[in-house]
Amino acid sequence: MSASMKFDLDEVITGAIMSKTPAIIVEGQDDIKFYEMIAYYEKKDVEVYAVENFEEYTEGCNEVIECLRRLQDKIEEKEDNIKYIMGIIDRDARYFRKEIPDDILGLFVLKYYSYESHFATEQSLIYLISQITESSVKKIDEDCINYVQKNLENDYKDLYYISLEALKKACVPEYEAILGYKVKSGRIADTNSKRYFLSHIGKKKKELDIYAEELNLGIKDLPIIAKGKWLLKTFANSVFMQIKNLSEACEQGTIKKCQYCLCGQNDKCLWRLNANYTINHIYHKLLNNFEEEELNYIKEKLNSLA
């Protein structure tokens, strides 16, 4: 889109107020569908705009912030105007660099690194298993969940140190890092690439532990420091490897046997995959769980609009 074809920010916001249809401004293309889908599930009529599609702006967090700065007078013009304007940004490394302002009306900051981070949960895992096997949510018990997640702790530990390395690179200018947040999630999930990264990061483990302690960070904070796509791809990879083995675990009695395996008809096991899936299918299946409870605070924020 050429600059001459871009939207005029003031015209869009004026139109939003006049039509009583809130305008939500987001960082980039990936965010549009996510927030439109949340609004759809909440039966909320809004228009979502990528900030780069406004004249004088490009994509990204800082651009959304500057966009909202420009709109402060408009927001304060009338008491209800705040109900028609919202800018949403990720809580990425800028949070640790203290670059996210807290005095901008209409600016909403996610509580995790990015929207993808909200789907790496047990609730989304249950949703996933019910979507890609022949078993219903009713049959997914604690033993099944524990079996599927049995490698997740180790996978998260690896990702934790990878993320600390990226965070330190993003926050400490003179730090010489092996990787940064620009690394694609596919490389983080790839066994050979991950082994390479960890072989170098392992030599700095004590240094990274000290850095984490300075920031009061632990592995529980992974959704805050891991790039959202890294976290969700790691989660998807780890659990999918185990979900593919559920039918074997059922046949062997490692988990509670389904009715077919109890009757000796293992070829009809309810834990078998119901189609051929790739890791990308799994990743996007997880992103379709809009009933995920971690999204509730975002839904509440959208519902606070007119």
LINURDA-V927200 format. One record per residue. N is the residue number from 1. SS is DSSP state (H for helix, E for strand, C for the rest). BURIAL is # if it has 24 or more other ideal C-beta (glycine too) atoms within 12 Angstrom, else .. Layout:
[[N & SS & BURIAL] [N & SS & BURIAL]]
This chain:
[[1 & C & .] [2 & C & .] [3 & H & .] [4 & H & .] [5 & H & .] [6 & C & .] [7 & E & #] [8 & C & .] [9 & H & #] [10 & H & .] [11 & H & .] [12 & H & #] [13 & H & #] [14 & H & .] [15 & H & .] [16 & H & #] [17 & H & #] [18 & H & .] [19 & H & .] [20 & C & .] [21 & C & #] [22 & E & #] [23 & E & #] [24 & E & #] [25 & E & #] [26 & E & #] [27 & C & #] [28 & C & #] [29 & H & .] [30 & H & .] [31 & H & #] [32 & H & #] [33 & H & .] [34 & H & #] [35 & H & #] [36 & H & #] [37 & H & #] [38 & H & #] [39 & H & #] [40 & H & .] [41 & H & .] [42 & C & #] [43 & C & .] [44 & C & #] [45 & C & .] [46 & E & #] [47 & E & #] [48 & E & #] [49 & E & #] [50 & E & #] [51 & H & #] [52 & H & #] [53 & H & #] [54 & E & #] [55 & C & .] [56 & C & .] [57 & C & #] [58 & C & .] [59 & C & #] [60 & C & #] [61 & H & #] [62 & H & #] [63 & H & #] [64 & H & #] [65 & H & #] [66 & H & #] [67 & H & #] [68 & H & #] [69 & H & .] [70 & H & #] [71 & C & #] [72 & H & .] [73 & H & .] [74 & H & #] [75 & H & #] [76 & H & .] [77 & H & .] [78 & C & .] [79 & H & .] [80 & H & .] [81 & H & #] [82 & H & #] [83 & H & #] [84 & H & #] [85 & E & #] [86 & E & #] [87 & E & #] [88 & E & #] [89 & E & #] [90 & C & #] [91 & C & #] [92 & C & #] [93 & H & #] [94 & H & #] [95 & H & #] [96 & H & #] [97 & C & .] [98 & C & .] [99 & C & .] [100 & C & #] [101 & C & .] [102 & C & .] [103 & C & .] [104 & C & #] [105 & C & #] [106 & C & #] [107 & E & #] [108 & E & #] [109 & E & #] [110 & C & #] [111 & C & #] [112 & C & #] [113 & C & #] [114 & C & #] [115 & H & #] [116 & H & #] [117 & H & #] [118 & H & #] [119 & H & #] [120 & C & #] [121 & C & #] [122 & H & #] [123 & H & #] [124 & H & #] [125 & H & #] [126 & H & #] [127 & H & #] [128 & H & #] [129 & H & #] [130 & H & #] [131 & H & #] [132 & H & #] [133 & E & #] [134 & C & #] [135 & C & #] [136 & C & .] [137 & H & .] [138 & H & .] [139 & H & #] [140 & C & #] [141 & C & .] [142 & H & .] [143 & H & .] [144 & H & #] [145 & H & #] [146 & H & .] [147 & H & #] [148 & H & #] [149 & C & #] [150 & C & .] [151 & C & .] [152 & H & #] [153 & H & .] [154 & H & .] [155 & H & #] [156 & H & #] [157 & H & #] [158 & H & #] [159 & H & #] [160 & H & #] [161 & H & #] [162 & H & #] [163 & H & #] [164 & H & #] [165 & H & #] [166 & H & #] [167 & H & #] [168 & H & #] [169 & H & #] [170 & H & #] [171 & H & #] [172 & C & .] [173 & C & .] [174 & C & .] [175 & C & .] [176 & C & .] [177 & C & #] [178 & C & #] [179 & C & #] [180 & C & #] [181 & C & #] [182 & C & .] [183 & C & #] [184 & C & .] [185 & H & #] [186 & H & .] [187 & H & #] [188 & H & #] [189 & H & #] [190 & C & .] [191 & H & .] [192 & H & .] [193 & H & .] [194 & H & #] [195 & H & .] [196 & H & .] [197 & H & #] [198 & H & #] [199 & H & .] [200 & H & .] [201 & H & #] [202 & H & .] [203 & H & .] [204 & H & #] [205 & H & .] [206 & H & .] [207 & H & .] [208 & H & #] [209 & H & .] [210 & H & .] [211 & H & #] [212 & H & #] [213 & H & .] [214 & H & .] [215 & C & #] [216 & C & .] [217 & C & #] [218 & C & .] [219 & H & #] [220 & H & .] [221 & H & #] [222 & H & #] [223 & H & #] [224 & H & #] [225 & H & #] [226 & C & #] [227 & C & #] [228 & H & #] [229 & H & #] [230 & H & #] [231 & H & #] [232 & H & #] [233 & H & #] [234 & H & #] [235 & H & #] [236 & H & #] [237 & H & #] [238 & H & #] [239 & H & #] [240 & H & #] [241 & H & #] [242 & H & #] [243 & H & #] [244 & C & #] [245 & C & #] [246 & H & #] [247 & H & #] [248 & H & .] [249 & H & #] [250 & H & #] [251 & H & #] [252 & H & .] [253 & C & .] [254 & C & .] [255 & C & #] [256 & C & #] [257 & C & #] [258 & C & #] [259 & H & .] [260 & H & .] [261 & H & #] [262 & H & .] [263 & C & .] [264 & C & .] [265 & C & .] [266 & H & .] [267 & H & .] [268 & H & .] [269 & C & #] [270 & C & #] [271 & C & #] [272 & C & #] [273 & E & #] [274 & C & .] [275 & C & .] [276 & C & .] [277 & C & #] [278 & C & .] [279 & H & #] [280 & H & .] [281 & H & .] [282 & H & #] [283 & H & #] [284 & H & .] [285 & H & #] [286 & H & #] [287 & C & #] [288 & C & .] [289 & C & #] [290 & C & #] [291 & C & .] [292 & C & #] [293 & H & .] [294 & H & #] [295 & H & #] [296 & H & .] [297 & H & .] [298 & H & #] [299 & H & #] [300 & H & .] [301 & H & #] [302 & H & #] [303 & H & .] [304 & C & .] [305 & C & #] [306 & C & #]]
